[in-house]
Amino acid sequence: MVGIVGAGPRSGEYLYVFPYLNRGGRADAWDIETVDCGDLFDLDGNLLLEHETVDFPKPHAGSFIDEITDALDVEWTTDPAVVARVLRESFPRLAAAGDDRRGGRLTP
């Protein structure tokens, strides 16, 4: 999944999110990447999310993705063609490694 930031210091930049899937195919966690491996800040300059934070959604409580979406007006898409293009163009370090990260596994 990729999203484009609509507000704040990273407005116009992409975020890349991929799931860690369990054996049942459901996401146990999400990894959120910025283009430059940097942290995310809200409109007032407060830290929203540190680089390399793994998001473990809580039932009925939301997730970091929800907070980022609300705070930075992120528009998300799971369209495979868009995800592939954004990965290639904005995340070349992942693309060069052949890393499309569409479903690593947390649990064996």
Secondary structure, DSSP 8 states (H G I E B T S, - for coil): -EEE--SSTTTT-EEEEEEEE-TTS-EEEEEEEETTS--EE-TTS-EEE-TT-EE--BTTTB-HHHHHHHHHT-EEE--HHHHHHHHHHH-HHHHHTT---S-EES--
